[in-house]
Amino acid sequence: MKFTKSSLKGIEAKVLEAIEKALDGTGISVKNGGGRFSESEFTMKVVMTSAIETDGDGRTTAEKDFLSYGKSYGLTPDMLGKVINYHGKFFTIAGLYPNRPKNNVAIKSAKGKVYIAPSASIKRAYDTMYADKELVNA
């Protein structure tokens, strides 16, 4: 069998289905992360995502850390969950990773992908978007 673009669609679906079946009940979701092929070889990247654990209050560890340790980085609790314009794209501030010295703030894209950015940059982006509104409301 030669690998072609059309034949790989069926193979990808079967591989993902088999992995999902093997991981059933674990809280891990699976998706295709891309790949490459030639006529005789196919390489597929599989992306597995763990369901984020919460402890009853509905907040993730990153969200709790933002509320607990954010002040140390100049971040205020009201910033969590706000949408900011960061490098020309809109992201939601999603949490804090205090064990990371430089890039420590989790920001989430509209598609749900999480990125990590420096707290100072996130604070500037937040202040740019919300500073004027806070002065008007004061």
Beta strands, then each sheet from edge to edge (+ up, - down):
strand 1: 28-37
strand 2: 42-50
strand 3: 83-86
strand 4: 89-96
strand 5: 103-109
strand 6: 114-118
sheet 1: 1+ 2-
sheet 2: 3+ 4- 5+ 6-
end
